[in-house]
Amino acid sequence: MLSVKWTLRPLRLAGLKAIGLATVCGAASLALIWGVWSAVEDTANQRLVAESERAAAGWARQLVTTVPDIDLVMLGDMPSPIAQDSLLVMRAAHGLVRFRLYDLQGNLQLVSDSVATAPQPKDNDDASRALARQAAMGLTVPTLLRRNNPPPAPSATTRNFVPVRQGVAVIGVMEVMGDQSDAAAAAARAGRTAGMATALAIALGACAVAALLRQRTGRARSALDRVAFLAEHDVLTGALNHRDFSRRVEQACQTANASANRGHPSQQSGLAVICIDLDGFSDINIRHGHQMGDELLRRTCERLQGVLRGADLLARLAGDRFAVLQHGAADGASVTALVQRIVRCLAEPHDLPDMRSLGGVGESVVVSAGVGAALHGVDGDDAGALLHNAELALLRAKASGRGAWSFYDASLDRRLQERRALADDLRLAIANGWLRLHFQPVYGAGGGALIGYEALARWTHPTRGAVPPMEFIPVAEETGQIQALGRWVLEAACSEAATWPAPLSVAVNLSAAQFRNGPDGQALVAEVQGALQRSGLAPGRLELEITESLLMNHTDQVLATLHALHALGARIAMDDFGTGYSSLAYLWRFPFDKLKIDRAFTQGLGSDPRVAVIVRSIINMAHSLSIRVNAEGVETAEQRDALCLHGCDELQGYLLGRPAPTELLAHREAGVAAVLACATAATGPATTPACS
C-alpha cells in the first residue's frame, strides 16, 4: 500500500506541476498576447499620429501653394472663385475629412463644408479657438486620435492644428481632420493576426511556439512595414505622397549640387520636376461619382508609371494633381520628350466598364492634363524652388487650354508677385478711402438733355500713378475684394447723387460676387436698401447695372434678387447687351428697365451695314417691350446721328463727356434750373426721339 502511495505521489506531484506549469503558461500566454496586441496598437497609434501630423503640415503647405491669396482669406476676406475651386479640390481629396482656417487670434475664418460663405457662430467654439492660438504662437498642440466613430463619419480620425506659413511668416492656423480608417483597420488586422498566431503557437507546444512566434513577429513587422509604407505613399494610388516626394527631391538636389560643386556634373545628375493636373476631373466626380473618380486616378497613375524610366519617381500631391521627379534630365529636350509622352498617354480615352453602364453602352471618358516643368540648376537648386516653379509653369499651361504644357518662365513669378502687391495695395486703398468716383454723363438722344451719370471707380496710386480699372477690377474679383469695392462704390455713388437736383440719376455696376454674398442674395438687397436710406436718395434715381454673364449661373436665385431690388424702387439695366450670351429669355423673365448696347456695336456703325441692322433690331425689340435703350462708346458725330436715327433713347461716350470728378460734373456747369427742365423732359417713356 505504501509503495503504491509513494508511486502515485510523484505522479500527483507531476500532475500538480503540470497543472501549475499549464496555469503559468496560460497566464504567460495571455500576458504575451496582451503585450503583443498592446505593442502593435501603441505603435500603430504612434504612427497614425505621426502620419497625421506630417499630412496636416503637407495640407498647410499645399494651401499656401495652390490657393491664391490665402493670406487675404486668413484676414477675413472671402475666397475668390479660383481660390474656392482650389479649396473644393482640397476638400474632395482622399484622406481629408474636412478642414478649418483660423487667423492668428484664433478666430474662425473659413470652413471647408462651405467655402463660399462665412462661418456660422456655432462653428467657432472656445476650445478650438484656444488650440488655434496655441498653434499660432508656435506651441505644440497634441493630436487627437478618435477610434470607433459612429457612421457616417470615418471609423478613425485625427485632428491636428498646424500653423500656415507663407515664407517664414505664420499667417494663420489650419485645423485638419484626417481619415485614418484604412491605416487603423490595417493595424487592427495586424493585431488580430498577431494574437491568433500567438495562441496557435502555444497550443502546438514549446517547439512550435518558437517557430510560430517568429512567424507572428514577422507578421507584426509586416504590419509595421505597411504602416511605414502608408506614411510615405498615397493610399489610393500607391505613388509617393507629397511629403516623401519633397524629401526625395531635396535629397536628389543635394546630390546634384554636390556633384556640380566638385566640378564633375554629369548628365545622370540632371533633374527636372514635372507637375501634372487633370483637366475637368471635378466634372467626372460630379457625373459619375467619387468611386469612378478614384478608379480614374488609379489608372492615371498606372499610365504615368508606364512612361517613366526606372529612376524616375511619381507622386500624387493632392486630389488630381501628380508630380514626377525626372533623373538624367540632361537638357530641356529630354524633359520635353517626357512631358510630351505624359500628355499623349493621358489624352488617350479611359475605357471603364462601370462608367459605360452609367453613361450609355460604349461611352469612354477622355481626361487630358496640363503639365508644367522646372529644371534643376536653371529654375531652382532646391526642392522648394523647383516645386514652386513647376506649379507656376503648370498654371501657365492651364491658362493656355486643355492638354497644354509649359516650362517655367521667371516672368510668371514676377507678374504673380506684382499682382499680389497690387492686391495688397488695393485692399489698403479700399480700407483707407483712397479710391475716388468719377461720373460719366448720360444724355437723352432727343434734344441732348443731361439725364444722369454712371459711377466709375478710379484709383490714383502714390507710386504707380493712375491704375486703370481694367487692371484693378480683375484683381479685386480674383482676390475676393470686389464685394468690399462694390459696397464702397454703392455707398459713395448714392451719397453723391443725393446732392444732385432731381431727377438726375446715377448708375452703379454690380458684380457677380455681390449676388453670391449671403443666402439667396439677401445681403445685396440689404446693402442697396441701407445705402438708399443713409443717403436719402430716392430709389427711382438709382440704376443698377448687371451683365448677361451673371444670368448664366444660378438664374433663378439671381432673378429673385433682381425682383427684390426692383421692389425697392431701383431701376435695373442689362449692361453690354449683344456681345455675351444674349438670351432673349431673360427679357421676358425679368422686366428690365434699360438695355445698354455694347460699345462694340457703336464703334461698328458706319463701317458695316450689318451692324446698323442689329442695332436697329435691338432698339425696336426693346421699345416693343417698353424698355429704354442706352448706347455706350459714342465717340463721333456720325455714330451719334446714326443712333438717333435708329431711335436710341440715351447716349454715352467721349463725344458727349468723359468721366469727371464730382466738382467738374456737367450739371454744375450748366446750372441747376436748366438741367431740371431738360432732364424732366428726357426721362419720359421710351419713344423714338428725333435728333436735335
C-alpha positions as CSV (number, residue, x, y, z in Angstrom):
1,M,0.0,0.0,0.0
2,L,2.8,2.3,0.9
3,S,4.6,1.6,-2.3
4,V,1.5,2.4,-4.3
5,K,1.1,5.6,-2.4
6,W,4.7,6.5,-2.9
7,T,4.4,5.6,-6.6
8,L,1.3,7.8,-7.0
9,R,2.9,10.7,-5.1
10,P,5.3,11.5,-7.9
11,L,2.5,11.2,-10.3
12,R,0.4,13.6,-8.3
13,L,3.3,15.9,-7.9
14,A,3.9,15.7,-11.6
15,G,0.3,16.4,-12.2
16,L,0.3,19.4,-9.9
17,K,3.5,20.6,-11.6
18,A,1.8,20.1,-15.0
19,I,-1.2,22.0,-13.8
20,G,0.9,24.7,-12.3
21,L,3.0,24.9,-15.5
22,A,-0.1,25.0,-17.6
23,T,-1.5,27.7,-15.5
24,V,1.7,29.7,-15.6
25,C,2.0,29.1,-19.4
26,G,-1.6,30.1,-19.8
27,A,-1.1,33.3,-17.8
28,A,2.1,33.9,-19.7
29,S,0.4,33.3,-22.9
30,L,-2.4,35.7,-22.1
31,A,0.2,38.2,-20.9
32,L,2.2,37.7,-24.1
33,I,-0.9,38.0,-26.3
34,W,-2.0,41.2,-24.5
35,G,1.5,42.6,-24.6
36,V,1.8,41.9,-28.4
37,W,-1.6,43.4,-29.0
38,S,-0.8,46.5,-26.9
39,A,2.6,46.9,-28.6
40,V,1.1,46.7,-32.1
41,E,-1.7,49.0,-31.1
42,D,0.6,51.6,-29.4
43,T,3.0,51.5,-32.3
44,A,0.1,51.9,-34.8
45,N,-1.3,54.8,-32.8
46,Q,2.1,56.5,-32.7
47,R,2.5,56.0,-36.4
48,L,-1.1,57.2,-37.1
49,V,-0.4,60.3,-35.0
50,A,2.9,60.9,-36.7
51,E,1.5,60.4,-40.2
52,S,-1.5,62.7,-39.4
53,E,1.0,65.4,-38.2
54,R,3.1,65.1,-41.4
55,A,-0.1,65.0,-43.6
56,A,-1.5,68.1,-41.8
57,A,1.7,70.0,-42.4
58,G,1.6,69.0,-46.0
59,W,-2.0,70.2,-46.4
60,A,-0.9,73.5,-44.8
61,R,1.9,73.8,-47.4
62,Q,-0.5,72.9,-50.2
63,L,-2.9,75.5,-49.0
64,V,-0.3,78.2,-49.5
65,T,1.0,77.0,-52.8
66,T,-2.3,76.2,-54.5
67,V,-4.9,78.7,-53.1
68,P,-4.5,82.2,-54.5
69,D,-4.3,85.0,-51.9
70,I,-4.7,82.6,-48.9
71,D,-3.2,85.4,-46.7
72,L,-6.3,87.5,-47.5
73,V,-8.6,84.7,-46.6
74,M,-6.9,84.3,-43.3
75,L,-7.6,88.0,-42.7
76,G,-11.3,87.5,-43.2
77,D,-11.8,88.1,-47.0
78,M,-14.0,85.7,-48.8
79,P,-12.0,83.5,-51.2
80,S,-12.2,84.3,-54.9
81,P,-13.8,81.9,-57.3
82,I,-10.4,80.5,-58.3
83,A,-9.5,80.1,-54.6
84,Q,-12.9,78.4,-53.9
85,D,-12.2,75.9,-56.7
86,S,-8.8,75.1,-55.2
87,L,-10.3,74.8,-51.7
88,L,-13.0,72.4,-53.1
89,V,-10.3,70.3,-54.7
90,M,-8.6,70.0,-51.3
91,R,-11.9,69.2,-49.6
92,A,-12.5,66.3,-52.0
93,A,-9.0,64.9,-51.6
94,H,-8.7,61.3,-50.3
95,G,-7.8,61.2,-46.6
96,L,-9.1,64.6,-45.7
97,V,-12.4,64.7,-44.0
98,R,-12.6,68.5,-43.5
99,F,-10.6,71.5,-42.5
100,R,-11.0,74.9,-41.0
101,L,-8.9,78.1,-41.2
102,Y,-8.2,80.4,-38.3
103,D,-6.5,83.8,-38.1
104,L,-3.6,84.4,-35.6
105,Q,-6.1,85.3,-32.8
106,G,-7.9,82.0,-33.2
107,N,-10.9,83.4,-35.0
108,L,-12.6,81.0,-37.4
109,Q,-12.4,82.4,-41.0
110,L,-13.4,79.5,-43.3
111,V,-15.0,76.1,-43.0
112,S,-14.4,73.6,-45.8
113,D,-18.0,72.5,-45.8
114,S,-19.0,75.9,-47.2
115,V,-16.0,77.8,-48.8
116,A,-18.3,80.3,-50.4
117,T,-20.0,81.6,-47.2
118,A,-18.8,83.0,-43.9
119,P,-18.6,80.5,-41.0
120,Q,-21.6,80.3,-38.7
121,P,-21.2,81.3,-35.0
122,K,-21.9,77.7,-33.9
123,D,-18.8,76.5,-35.7
124,N,-16.4,78.8,-33.7
125,D,-16.1,77.2,-30.2
126,D,-13.9,78.4,-27.4
127,A,-11.8,75.2,-27.2
128,S,-10.9,75.3,-30.9
129,R,-10.0,79.0,-30.7
130,A,-7.7,78.3,-27.8
131,L,-6.0,75.5,-29.6
132,A,-5.6,77.6,-32.8
133,R,-4.0,80.4,-30.8
134,Q,-1.5,77.9,-29.3
135,A,-0.6,76.7,-32.8
136,A,-0.2,80.3,-34.0
137,M,2.2,81.0,-31.1
138,G,4.4,78.0,-32.1
139,L,3.2,75.9,-29.1
140,T,2.7,72.2,-29.7
141,V,-0.9,71.2,-29.9
142,P,-1.4,67.4,-29.2
143,T,-3.0,65.3,-31.9
144,L,-6.5,64.0,-31.0
145,L,-7.0,60.4,-32.3
146,R,-10.5,59.1,-32.3
147,R,-11.5,55.5,-32.9
148,N,-14.8,53.7,-33.3
149,N,-16.6,56.8,-34.6
150,P,-20.3,56.2,-35.4
151,P,-21.3,56.2,-39.1
152,P,-21.3,58.1,-41.4
153,A,-18.1,59.5,-40.0
154,P,-14.9,57.6,-40.8
155,S,-14.2,54.9,-38.2
156,A,-10.8,56.5,-37.2
157,T,-9.9,60.2,-37.4
158,T,-7.2,62.5,-36.3
159,R,-7.5,66.2,-35.5
160,N,-4.4,68.5,-35.9
161,F,-3.8,72.2,-35.5
162,V,-0.9,73.4,-37.7
163,P,0.4,76.9,-38.4
164,V,0.1,78.0,-42.0
165,R,3.4,79.7,-43.1
166,Q,3.9,82.0,-46.1
167,G,7.7,82.0,-46.4
168,V,8.9,82.3,-42.8
169,A,5.8,84.2,-41.5
170,V,2.9,82.5,-39.9
171,I,-0.3,83.9,-41.5
172,G,-2.9,81.6,-39.8
173,V,-3.7,78.2,-38.5
174,M,-5.3,75.2,-40.3
175,E,-7.4,72.7,-38.4
176,V,-7.2,69.3,-40.3
177,M,-9.4,66.3,-39.6
178,G,-7.9,63.4,-41.4
179,D,-9.4,60.0,-42.3
180,Q,-7.2,57.2,-40.7
181,S,-9.7,54.4,-41.3
182,D,-7.5,52.4,-43.7
183,A,-4.4,52.6,-41.6
184,A,-6.3,51.9,-38.4
185,A,-8.0,48.9,-40.0
186,A,-4.7,47.6,-41.2
187,A,-3.2,48.0,-37.7
188,A,-6.2,46.2,-36.2
189,R,-5.9,43.4,-38.6
190,A,-2.3,43.1,-37.8
191,G,-3.0,43.0,-34.1
192,R,-5.7,40.3,-34.5
193,T,-3.3,38.3,-36.7
194,A,-0.6,38.6,-34.2
195,G,-2.8,37.4,-31.3
196,M,-4.1,34.4,-33.2
197,A,-0.6,33.4,-34.2
198,T,0.5,33.6,-30.6
199,A,-2.4,31.4,-29.3
200,L,-1.8,28.8,-32.1
201,A,1.9,28.7,-31.2
202,I,1.1,27.9,-27.5
203,A,-1.3,25.1,-28.5
204,L,1.2,23.4,-30.7
205,G,3.9,23.2,-27.9
206,A,7.1,24.7,-26.9
207,C,8.9,23.8,-30.1
208,A,6.1,25.1,-32.3
209,V,5.9,28.2,-30.0
210,A,9.3,29.4,-31.0
211,A,8.6,28.9,-34.7
212,L,5.2,30.5,-34.6
213,L,6.5,33.4,-32.5
214,R,8.9,34.1,-35.3
215,Q,6.1,33.9,-37.8
216,R,4.0,36.2,-35.6
217,T,6.8,38.6,-35.2
218,G,7.3,38.6,-38.9
219,R,3.6,39.4,-39.5
220,A,3.8,42.2,-36.9
221,R,6.8,43.5,-38.7
222,S,5.0,43.4,-41.9
223,A,2.1,45.3,-40.4
224,L,4.5,47.9,-39.2
225,D,6.2,48.0,-42.6
226,R,2.8,48.6,-44.1
227,V,2.2,51.5,-41.7
228,A,5.6,52.8,-42.7
229,F,4.7,52.4,-46.4
230,L,1.5,54.3,-45.9
231,A,3.4,57.1,-44.2
232,E,5.4,57.6,-47.4
233,H,2.9,56.7,-50.1
234,D,-0.6,57.7,-51.2
235,V,-3.1,55.1,-50.1
236,L,-5.3,55.3,-53.3
237,T,-2.6,55.0,-56.0
238,G,0.5,53.7,-54.3
239,A,2.5,56.7,-55.6
240,L,4.7,58.7,-53.2
241,N,2.8,61.3,-51.1
242,H,3.6,65.0,-51.1
243,R,5.9,64.9,-48.0
244,D,8.1,62.0,-49.1
245,F,8.3,63.3,-52.7
246,S,9.5,66.6,-51.4
247,R,12.1,64.8,-49.3
248,R,13.3,62.7,-52.3
249,V,13.5,65.8,-54.4
250,E,15.6,67.6,-51.8
251,Q,18.0,64.6,-51.5
252,A,18.4,64.5,-55.3
253,C,19.0,68.3,-55.4
254,Q,21.7,68.0,-52.7
255,T,23.4,65.2,-54.6
256,A,23.3,67.1,-57.8
257,N,24.5,70.3,-56.1
258,A,27.4,68.4,-54.5
259,S,28.4,66.9,-57.9
260,A,28.3,70.4,-59.5
261,N,30.4,71.9,-56.7
262,R,33.1,69.2,-57.2
263,G,33.2,70.3,-60.8
264,H,32.0,66.9,-62.1
265,P,28.4,67.5,-63.2
266,S,27.1,64.6,-65.3
267,Q,24.1,64.1,-67.5
268,Q,22.9,61.5,-64.9
269,S,22.8,64.2,-62.2
270,G,20.4,66.4,-64.2
271,L,17.0,66.8,-62.6
272,A,13.6,68.1,-63.5
273,V,10.3,68.4,-61.6
274,I,7.1,68.0,-63.6
275,C,3.7,68.9,-62.2
276,I,0.6,67.4,-63.7
277,D,-3.1,68.4,-63.2
278,L,-6.0,66.7,-64.9
279,D,-8.4,68.8,-66.9
280,G,-12.1,68.7,-65.8
281,F,-11.6,66.0,-63.2
282,S,-14.2,67.5,-60.9
283,D,-16.8,67.0,-63.7
284,I,-16.0,63.3,-63.7
285,N,-16.7,63.2,-59.9
286,I,-20.0,65.1,-60.4
287,R,-21.2,63.0,-63.3
288,H,-20.0,59.5,-62.3
289,G,-19.4,59.7,-58.6
290,H,-16.2,59.6,-56.4
291,Q,-15.8,55.8,-56.8
292,M,-15.3,56.2,-60.6
293,G,-13.1,59.2,-59.9
294,D,-10.9,57.1,-57.7
295,E,-10.6,54.5,-60.3
296,L,-9.7,57.1,-62.9
297,L,-6.9,58.3,-60.6
298,R,-5.6,54.8,-60.2
299,R,-5.5,54.3,-63.9
300,T,-3.9,57.7,-64.4
301,C,-1.1,56.6,-62.0
302,E,-0.6,53.4,-63.9
303,R,-0.3,55.2,-67.2
304,L,2.2,57.7,-65.8
305,Q,4.3,54.8,-64.4
306,G,4.3,53.3,-67.9
307,V,6.0,56.3,-69.5
308,L,8.6,56.8,-66.7
309,R,12.1,55.2,-66.6
310,G,13.2,53.2,-63.6
311,A,15.0,56.0,-61.8
312,D,12.1,58.5,-62.2
313,L,9.7,59.0,-59.2
314,L,6.0,59.5,-59.3
315,A,3.9,61.2,-56.6
316,R,0.3,62.2,-56.0
317,L,0.5,65.6,-54.5
318,A,-3.3,66.1,-53.8
319,G,-6.6,65.5,-55.5
320,D,-6.0,65.1,-59.2
321,R,-2.5,66.6,-59.1
322,F,0.6,64.5,-59.7
323,A,4.3,65.2,-59.9
324,V,7.3,63.5,-61.4
325,L,11.0,63.7,-60.5
326,Q,12.9,63.0,-63.7
327,H,16.5,61.8,-63.3
328,G,19.1,62.1,-66.0
329,A,17.4,65.3,-67.4
330,A,20.5,66.5,-69.4
331,D,18.7,69.3,-71.1
332,G,15.3,70.7,-72.0
333,A,15.0,68.3,-74.9
334,S,14.9,65.3,-72.7
335,V,12.4,66.9,-70.4
336,T,10.3,67.9,-73.4
337,A,10.3,64.3,-74.6
338,L,9.0,63.0,-71.3
339,V,6.4,65.8,-71.0
340,Q,5.1,65.1,-74.5
341,R,4.8,61.3,-73.6
342,I,2.9,62.2,-70.5
343,V,0.5,64.5,-72.4
344,R,-0.1,61.8,-75.1
345,C,-0.7,59.0,-72.7
346,L,-3.1,60.9,-70.6
347,A,-5.1,62.1,-73.6
348,E,-6.0,58.5,-74.5
349,P,-9.6,57.6,-73.7
350,H,-10.3,55.7,-70.5
351,D,-12.4,52.6,-71.1
352,L,-14.0,52.0,-67.7
353,P,-16.9,49.4,-67.9
354,D,-18.7,50.9,-64.9
355,M,-18.6,54.3,-66.5
356,R,-20.2,52.9,-69.6
357,S,-23.0,51.5,-67.6
358,L,-23.7,54.9,-66.2
359,G,-23.4,56.9,-69.3
360,G,-24.5,54.5,-72.0
361,V,-23.1,51.5,-73.7
362,G,-19.7,52.1,-75.3
363,E,-19.0,55.5,-73.7
364,S,-15.4,56.3,-73.0
365,V,-14.0,59.1,-70.8
366,V,-11.3,61.4,-72.1
367,V,-9.4,63.4,-69.5
368,S,-6.5,65.5,-70.7
369,A,-4.0,67.1,-68.4
370,G,-2.0,70.3,-68.1
371,V,1.8,69.9,-67.4
372,G,4.4,72.3,-66.1
373,A,8.1,71.6,-65.8
374,A,11.1,73.2,-63.9
375,L,14.8,72.2,-64.4
376,H,17.3,71.9,-61.6
377,G,20.1,74.4,-61.9
378,V,18.1,76.6,-64.3
379,D,14.8,77.2,-62.4
380,G,15.9,76.3,-58.9
381,D,18.5,74.5,-56.8
382,D,16.3,73.0,-54.0
383,A,13.1,71.2,-53.7
384,G,11.0,74.2,-52.6
385,A,12.1,76.3,-55.6
386,L,11.6,73.5,-58.1
387,L,8.2,72.5,-56.9
388,H,7.0,76.2,-56.7
389,N,8.3,77.0,-60.2
390,A,6.8,73.8,-61.7
391,E,3.5,74.8,-60.2
392,L,3.8,78.2,-61.8
393,A,4.6,76.6,-65.1
394,L,1.5,74.4,-64.6
395,L,-0.7,77.5,-64.0
396,R,0.6,78.9,-67.3
397,A,-0.2,75.7,-69.1
398,K,-3.7,75.5,-67.7
399,A,-4.3,79.1,-68.8
400,S,-3.4,78.1,-72.4
401,G,-6.2,75.5,-72.5
402,R,-6.7,71.7,-72.1
403,G,-3.8,69.4,-72.8
404,A,-1.2,72.2,-72.8
405,W,2.3,72.1,-71.3
406,S,4.8,74.7,-70.4
407,F,8.3,75.3,-68.9
408,Y,8.8,77.7,-66.0
409,D,9.2,81.3,-67.0
410,A,10.7,83.7,-64.5
411,S,8.5,86.5,-65.7
412,L,5.5,84.4,-64.5
413,D,6.8,84.7,-60.9
414,R,7.4,88.4,-61.3
415,R,3.9,89.0,-62.7
416,L,2.4,87.0,-59.9
417,Q,4.4,89.0,-57.3
418,E,3.3,92.2,-58.9
419,R,-0.3,91.1,-59.0
420,R,-0.2,90.2,-55.3
421,A,1.4,93.5,-54.4
422,L,-1.3,95.3,-56.4
423,A,-3.9,93.3,-54.5
424,D,-2.4,94.3,-51.1
425,D,-2.3,98.0,-52.2
426,L,-5.9,97.7,-53.4
427,R,-7.0,96.3,-50.0
428,L,-5.4,99.3,-48.3
429,A,-6.9,101.7,-50.7
430,I,-10.4,100.4,-50.1
431,A,-9.9,100.3,-46.3
432,N,-8.4,103.9,-46.2
433,G,-10.7,105.5,-48.7
434,W,-8.0,106.2,-51.3
435,L,-10.3,105.4,-54.2
436,R,-12.4,108.1,-55.9
437,L,-15.5,108.1,-58.0
438,H,-15.7,109.7,-61.4
439,F,-19.0,110.2,-63.2
440,Q,-19.7,109.9,-66.9
441,P,-22.7,111.9,-68.2
442,V,-25.6,110.2,-69.9
443,Y,-27.7,112.3,-72.3
444,G,-31.1,111.9,-73.9
445,A,-30.8,111.3,-77.6
446,G,-33.7,113.7,-78.4
447,G,-32.6,117.2,-77.5
448,G,-29.3,116.2,-75.9
449,A,-30.6,116.8,-72.3
450,L,-28.5,115.6,-69.3
451,I,-30.4,112.8,-67.5
452,G,-27.8,111.3,-65.2
453,Y,-24.4,109.8,-64.7
454,E,-22.7,106.4,-64.5
455,A,-20.4,106.0,-61.4
456,L,-16.9,104.7,-62.2
457,A,-14.2,103.8,-59.7
458,R,-10.8,105.5,-60.1
459,W,-7.6,104.8,-58.3
460,T,-4.5,107.0,-58.2
461,H,-1.7,105.1,-56.5
462,P,1.0,107.1,-54.7
463,T,3.8,105.4,-56.7
464,R,2.1,103.6,-59.6
465,G,0.1,106.7,-60.6
466,A,-3.3,106.2,-62.2
467,V,-4.2,102.5,-62.2
468,P,-6.6,101.7,-65.0
469,P,-9.9,99.9,-63.9
470,M,-9.1,97.1,-66.4
471,E,-6.1,96.3,-64.1
472,F,-7.5,96.6,-60.6
473,I,-11.1,95.4,-61.2
474,P,-9.9,91.9,-62.3
475,V,-7.6,91.8,-59.3
476,A,-10.5,92.7,-57.0
477,E,-12.5,89.9,-58.5
478,E,-9.8,87.3,-58.2
479,T,-8.9,88.1,-54.6
480,G,-12.4,88.4,-53.3
481,Q,-12.2,92.2,-52.7
482,I,-14.8,93.0,-55.3
483,Q,-17.6,92.8,-52.6
484,A,-15.9,95.5,-50.5
485,L,-15.2,97.6,-53.5
486,G,-18.8,97.2,-54.7
487,R,-20.2,98.3,-51.3
488,W,-18.0,101.4,-51.3
489,V,-19.0,102.4,-54.8
490,L,-22.7,101.9,-54.0
491,E,-22.5,104.0,-50.8
492,A,-20.4,106.8,-52.4
493,A,-22.5,107.0,-55.5
494,C,-25.8,107.2,-53.6
495,S,-24.3,109.8,-51.2
496,E,-23.1,112.0,-54.1
497,A,-26.3,111.6,-56.2
498,A,-28.4,112.7,-53.3
499,T,-26.8,116.2,-53.6
500,W,-27.8,116.5,-57.3
501,P,-31.0,118.1,-58.5
502,A,-33.8,115.6,-59.1
503,P,-34.5,113.7,-61.3
504,L,-30.8,113.2,-62.3
505,S,-30.0,109.5,-61.8
506,V,-26.8,107.6,-61.0
507,A,-25.9,104.1,-62.5
508,V,-23.9,101.7,-60.4
509,N,-22.4,98.4,-61.8
510,L,-23.0,95.2,-59.7
511,S,-20.6,92.3,-59.8
512,A,-21.4,88.6,-59.8
513,A,-19.7,88.3,-56.4
514,Q,-22.1,90.7,-54.8
515,F,-25.0,88.4,-55.8
516,R,-23.2,85.4,-54.1
517,N,-22.8,87.3,-50.9
518,G,-25.2,85.7,-48.4
519,P,-28.1,83.3,-48.9
520,D,-30.4,84.0,-51.8
521,G,-28.7,87.4,-52.4
522,Q,-30.4,89.0,-49.4
523,A,-27.2,90.6,-48.3
524,L,-27.1,92.6,-51.6
525,V,-30.7,93.7,-51.2
526,A,-29.9,94.9,-47.6
527,E,-26.8,96.7,-48.8
528,V,-28.8,98.6,-51.5
529,Q,-31.6,99.4,-49.1
530,G,-29.2,100.6,-46.5
531,A,-27.3,102.8,-49.0
532,L,-30.6,104.4,-50.1
533,Q,-31.7,105.1,-46.5
534,R,-28.4,106.5,-45.3
535,S,-28.0,108.8,-48.3
536,G,-31.7,109.8,-48.6
537,L,-31.6,109.2,-52.4
538,A,-34.9,108.4,-54.0
539,P,-34.9,104.7,-55.1
540,G,-36.1,105.7,-58.6
541,R,-32.9,107.7,-59.1
542,L,-30.7,104.6,-58.6
543,E,-29.9,102.4,-61.6
544,L,-28.2,99.0,-61.0
545,E,-26.4,97.5,-64.0
546,I,-25.7,93.8,-64.4
547,T,-24.1,91.8,-67.2
548,E,-25.6,89.0,-69.2
549,S,-23.0,86.5,-67.9
550,L,-24.4,86.8,-64.4
551,L,-27.6,85.2,-65.5
552,M,-25.9,82.1,-66.9
553,N,-25.3,80.7,-63.4
554,H,-28.0,80.2,-60.7
555,T,-30.5,82.0,-62.8
556,D,-33.5,81.6,-60.5
557,Q,-31.6,82.9,-57.5
558,V,-30.3,85.9,-59.5
559,L,-33.7,86.7,-60.9
560,A,-35.2,86.5,-57.3
561,T,-32.6,89.0,-56.1
562,L,-33.3,91.3,-59.1
563,H,-37.0,91.2,-58.3
564,A,-36.3,92.2,-54.7
565,L,-34.1,95.1,-55.8
566,H,-36.7,96.2,-58.3
567,A,-39.3,96.1,-55.5
568,L,-37.2,98.6,-53.6
569,G,-37.9,101.1,-56.5
570,A,-34.4,100.9,-58.1
571,R,-34.2,100.5,-61.8
572,I,-32.4,97.5,-63.4
573,A,-30.3,97.7,-66.6
574,M,-28.6,95.0,-68.6
575,D,-25.1,96.2,-69.5
576,D,-23.1,95.2,-72.6
577,F,-26.1,93.7,-74.3
578,G,-25.4,91.9,-77.5
579,T,-21.9,90.7,-77.0
580,G,-22.4,88.0,-74.4
581,Y,-24.9,85.2,-74.4
582,S,-27.9,87.5,-75.4
583,S,-30.6,85.0,-74.4
584,L,-33.9,86.6,-75.1
585,A,-35.4,84.5,-72.4
586,Y,-34.0,86.9,-69.8
587,L,-36.0,89.8,-71.3
588,W,-39.4,88.2,-70.6
589,R,-38.4,86.5,-67.3
590,F,-37.4,89.9,-65.8
591,P,-38.8,93.3,-66.6
592,F,-35.6,95.2,-67.3
593,D,-35.9,99.0,-67.3
594,K,-33.0,99.5,-69.7
595,L,-30.7,97.8,-72.2
596,K,-27.2,99.2,-72.7
597,I,-25.9,98.3,-76.2
598,D,-22.2,97.3,-76.0
599,R,-19.7,99.9,-77.3
600,A,-18.5,97.3,-80.0
601,F,-21.8,97.9,-81.9
602,T,-21.5,101.7,-81.6
603,Q,-17.9,101.5,-83.0
604,G,-19.1,99.4,-85.9
605,L,-21.8,101.8,-87.0
606,G,-20.8,103.4,-90.4
607,S,-18.2,100.7,-91.2
608,D,-20.5,97.7,-91.6
609,P,-24.2,98.0,-92.7
610,R,-25.0,94.7,-90.8
611,V,-24.2,96.4,-87.5
612,A,-26.8,99.0,-88.2
613,V,-29.4,96.3,-88.8
614,I,-28.5,94.6,-85.5
615,V,-28.7,97.9,-83.6
616,R,-32.0,98.9,-85.1
617,S,-33.4,95.4,-84.3
618,I,-32.3,95.6,-80.7
619,I,-33.8,99.1,-80.3
620,N,-37.1,98.1,-81.9
621,M,-37.4,94.9,-79.8
622,A,-36.6,96.8,-76.6
623,H,-39.2,99.6,-77.4
624,S,-41.8,96.9,-78.0
625,L,-41.2,95.7,-74.5
626,S,-41.3,99.2,-73.1
627,I,-37.5,99.1,-72.3
628,R,-35.3,102.1,-72.8
629,V,-32.1,101.7,-74.8
630,N,-28.7,103.3,-74.0
631,A,-25.7,103.2,-76.4
632,E,-22.2,103.3,-74.9
633,G,-19.0,104.4,-76.6
634,V,-20.3,107.3,-78.7
635,E,-17.1,109.0,-79.9
636,T,-18.1,110.6,-83.3
637,A,-20.9,112.8,-84.5
638,E,-21.7,110.1,-87.2
639,Q,-22.2,107.5,-84.5
640,R,-24.5,109.9,-82.5
641,D,-26.6,110.7,-85.6
642,A,-26.9,107.1,-86.6
643,L,-28.1,106.1,-83.1
644,C,-30.6,108.9,-83.1
645,L,-31.9,107.9,-86.5
646,H,-32.4,104.3,-85.2
647,G,-34.4,105.6,-82.2
648,C,-31.9,105.1,-79.4
649,D,-33.1,106.8,-76.1
650,E,-29.8,107.6,-74.4
651,L,-26.2,108.2,-75.5
652,Q,-23.0,108.0,-73.5
653,G,-19.4,108.3,-74.7
654,Y,-16.3,110.6,-75.0
655,L,-18.0,112.7,-77.7
656,L,-20.6,113.8,-75.1
657,G,-18.5,113.8,-71.9
658,R,-15.6,112.0,-70.3
659,P,-15.7,110.6,-66.7
660,A,-15.0,113.5,-64.3
661,P,-14.7,114.1,-60.6
662,T,-17.7,115.5,-58.7
663,E,-16.6,119.1,-58.8
664,L,-16.4,119.1,-62.6
665,L,-19.8,117.5,-63.4
666,A,-21.8,118.8,-66.3
667,H,-24.9,119.9,-64.3
668,R,-22.8,122.1,-62.1
669,E,-21.5,124.0,-65.1
670,A,-24.9,124.1,-66.9
671,G,-26.9,125.4,-64.0
672,V,-29.5,123.6,-61.9
673,A,-32.6,125.2,-63.4
674,A,-31.6,124.3,-67.0
675,V,-30.8,120.8,-66.0
676,L,-34.1,120.3,-64.2
677,A,-36.1,121.3,-67.2
678,C,-34.2,119.2,-69.7
679,A,-33.9,116.2,-67.5
680,T,-37.6,116.0,-66.8
681,A,-38.4,116.1,-70.5
682,A,-35.7,113.5,-71.3
683,T,-36.8,110.7,-68.9
684,G,-40.3,110.1,-70.1
685,P,-41.5,106.8,-71.5
686,A,-39.4,105.1,-74.2
687,T,-40.2,106.5,-77.6
688,T,-38.4,107.2,-80.8
689,P,-36.9,110.6,-80.3
690,A,-35.7,112.8,-83.1
691,C,-32.1,114.1,-83.2
692,S,-31.6,117.8,-82.4
